[in-house]
Amino acid sequence: MTKTIACEDLATLLASDKLYAMFDVRERGEFNDCQIAGATSLPRSQIEFRAAELVPNPTIPLVLYDEGGARAQLAAATLAAAGYIDISLLEGGLSAWQKEKFPTVSGVNVPSKAFGEKVHRDRQIPEVTPEELKKLKEQRDDVLIFDTRTPEEFQRFCIPGGNNVPGGDLIHWVDTLSQNPELPVVVNCAGRTRSIIGTAALQRLGLKNVRALKNGTMGWVLAGYDLELRPARAVFTPPPGSREKAGELALRVAEEEEIFLISPEDMLASFNDKAGVNYLIDVRSEPEYESGHVPGSISVPGGQAVQRADDFIAVPNGRIVFISNAPARAVMAAYWYRQMGFRDVAVLRGGLHAWRAAGRPLVSGLKQNEPLGFSQAVKTVRLVAPEEARSRSQSPSLLILDVGSSTDYESGHVPGARWISRGWLDLELGSHVSDFGQTILLTCRDGRRSVLAARTLRNLGYKNCLSLNGGTEGWLAAGYPAEKGLTHCLSEANDVVLSPSIKGDKAAMRQYLDWEIELEKG
């Protein structure tokens, strides 16, 4: 039986410098509504896909909680089967924590966003309102707007005339901008955090005429202005020479801030230490990472590393090593993590250039680890090709269950499929399907979650479980039609939390911005 931990003892653990991870295993939407301060969101449906990355050392103590129901116990069983040996359940779950009046917060990426508001307050970050920016653009044609969001976000929409400079790349522009100190530079993101951090970074690097766009693209929309839709521009690159100067500047910052530079040999030795936890974070762009990266490193472009720290660092007292080609982007990520309070932060000395010079190998492609337990699960499941699934789907007696994300289901699913969150599958399906002889075809986007779900149902006693080989992607590749929309959901579709900027809901935008600003008081 899994051991438990009392609320008071958990509070003591959270205030300590011990190695631990605390996971909220509820759906992302539930986590967004209310969570224990300092928790990492790891919904049940993602455990096999993310646990090894979040806690690479299976001996590290884990604390799991839900609302006080059955999901935490089931999550503990999954993690124990995957080899984690020190798992505790919070007694009474979140309900007990709240009842005993321990601190909770709402929202996602709260630590990073609260930090952004603290930087805004403490450093008195200068801002420009949407109205002021519009007037400035009408008066001058040389205003530089640096949009620090990811390329994927930028390609949806941007401030008219904006240039995509992902937050981690801002340091590459310092030398160029310093040669024209009167040039107005405005930094924006979707809301507040990345524009605040980006502006503060450029100021820390010596630039003066830089301001954050107040409330980002959401503020622009709320002011009644139109966004530029689907800009075709690529990531804005600095003139030749500016990138090289950034490396010199970064080394100066590292010395001034006493940021530890670790050699390739020492990093490798640290990574192989079985007693601790090491996160190797590559802060370059995704295409750069894909072209070649240090084995075991994960891709988190610099601006996202700061914006979403809690999504990647589950053991707050573990060692974090940042990696880039040359030290510039890695040093700036390390600088901000030190400012956020992470104690053990380092930068790979010389970056990937030094790694290669030391004769160390790189691996290419995007890292996609096999889900925990997948190779065993797939042996117990009957996979069916899209052609057979298409033939079977004509039968009214077949139940098709999509266990992927609700957003994937909404964008396109096998016609007639019903959606259910994999986090609720074994707890709720019985109320919909009481016949254990029912033939069930499981699917998801790529066919991996459905294999794990089919194994779960077989273990529950459902005898005729099939899994669509290749998932919906395989179905579409075979030329078969998809159905769109949240057409038939068996559980609440609260597994994904979308930014109000994507949803285009002005009321939600105002509420979100109010929430961010309120964090400044925390």
Residue, then its C-alpha position, 0 to 999 in steps of 0.5 A: m500500500t502506498k504511504t501517505i503524508a500529512c498536510e503539515d509534513l508536506a508544508t515542511l518538505l516544501a520549505s526544505d532544501k531536500l530533493y523531491a517532486m510534488f505532482d497534481v495528477r488532476e486534469r490541467g483545467e482543474f489545476n488551473d482552477c486551484q492548486i497547491a503552491g509549488a506543485t507541478s501539473l502531471p495529469r494521469s494521461q501524461i504520466e507515462f509520457r512525461a515522468a521520466e523527463l520531469v524526474p529522471n531519477p526514480t529514487i527521488p521522493l514523489v508526493l501525489y495529490d488529487e482532490g481527495g479521490a481515487r486518481a492519485q492512488l491510481a497514478a501512484a500505481t502507474l509510477a510504481a510500475a515504472g520503477y519509482i520507489d518512494i511515492s507518498l499520497l497527500e492525506g485527504g488531497l487538495s480538499a484537506w490542504q484547503k481545509e487546513k488553510f495551507p496556501t493555494v494558487s490558481g492559473v498555470n505557470v504561476p511561479s514564472k508569472a508571479f516572478g514576472e510581476k515582481v520584476h515589473r514592480d521591483r525594476q520599474i519596467p517602462e511600458v508603452t500602452p497600445e494607444e501610445l504605440k499606435k501613435l508612435k508608429e504613425q509618427r515614425d517608421d523606424v519603430l522596432i517591435f520585438d515579438t518574443r513569443t514562439p514562432e508558432e504563436f507569431q505565425r497566428f497573428c502579431i502586432p502590425g509590423g511586428n518582428n518575431v524575436p523569441g525571448g531567448d534570442l534578444i541578447h543577439w540584438v544588443d550590439t546592433l541596437s546599442q549602435n542606435p540608442e535613439l531607436p525606439v524598441v518595443v517588446n511584446c508577448a501575448g500578455r505580460t510576462r515575456s514582454i516584461i522579462g524581455t525588456a528587463a533583459l535588454q535593460r540588464l544588457g545596457l539598453k535604455n530606449v526599450r519599453a514593454l507593450k502593456n498587456g501585449t497582443m491582448g492589450w492591443v485587441l482590448a484597445g480596439y485595434d486589429l492584429e496582423l493575421r498569419p504574418a509570413r515573416a520568418v524569425f527576425t535575425p540580427p545583422p552579421g557580427s551582432r551574434e558574436k558580440a553577444g557571446e562576449l557580452a554573455l561571458r561578462v554577465a556570467e562573471e558579474e552574476e557569478i554564474f557557474l560555467i561547467s565543462p563538458e567533462d564535469m557536466l557528463a559526470s554530474f549527469n551520470d550521478k545516480a544520487g541527484v537530479n540533473y536537467l539538461i535544457d537546450v535553449r536554442s530554437e527547435p530546428e537548431y535542437e533537431s539538427g543536433h543536441v547533447p544526448g539526454s537534453i530537452s528542448v526548451p527555447g530560452g523565452q519558454a524556459v523562463q515563462r514555463a519553468d514549472d512545466f519542466i523543473a519538477v525537482p526544484n532543488g535539482r541541478i539545471v544546466f543550460i546549453s546553447n551553441a555559444p554561451a549567450r542564450a544559455v547565460m541569459a536563461a541561467y541568469w533568470y533562473r538564478q533570479m527566480g530562486f533556483r539554487d543549482v544553475a550552470v551553463l555548459r562552458g563553450g556550449l555545443h562548440a566545446w562539446r564537439a571539440a571534446g569529442r562528444p557526440l550529438v544526436s539529431g531529431l526531436k527527442q521523443n522517449e518511448p512512454l513508460g511501459f509502452s513496449q510491454a503494453v503493446k504486446t498485450v494489445r491487438l492493433v488494427a490497421p486503418e483499413e480494418a478499422r474503417s471496415r469495422s466502423q460501419s458496424p453499429s455495435l462497435l464503440i470507438l473511444d478517442v483517448g487523446s487530448s480534447t483539442d486533438y479530438e476537436s480538430g479531427h477524429v474518426p467519425g463516430a468516436r466518443w471522447i473520454s479523458r484517459g485520466w478518467l477512463d478506468l473510473e468513468l467508463g463503467s457508467h457508460v459501458s457495462d458489457f465487458g464483451q463490448t468491442i471497443l476500438l481505441t484511438c488518439r492522435d498517434g496511437r500511443r495513448s490508445v495502446l496504453a488505454a487498451r491495456t487498462l481496459r483489458n486489465l479491467g476485464y473488457k475482453n474485446c479491446l482494439s487499438l487503431n495502429g497509427g491513431t488518427e494520423g494513420w487514419l487520415a494518411a489512409g485517405y479516410p475522412a475525419e469528423k471535427g468538433l467536440t461532438h460526443c464527450l463522455s467526460e468534461a473536456n478540461d484537459v487543456v488550458l488555452s490562452p485567451s489570446i488564442k480563443g479570442d475571448k475579450a472577457a477572458m482576456r481581461q480576466y487573465l490580465d487582471w489575474e496576472i497583475e494581481l500576482e504582483k501583490g502576492 
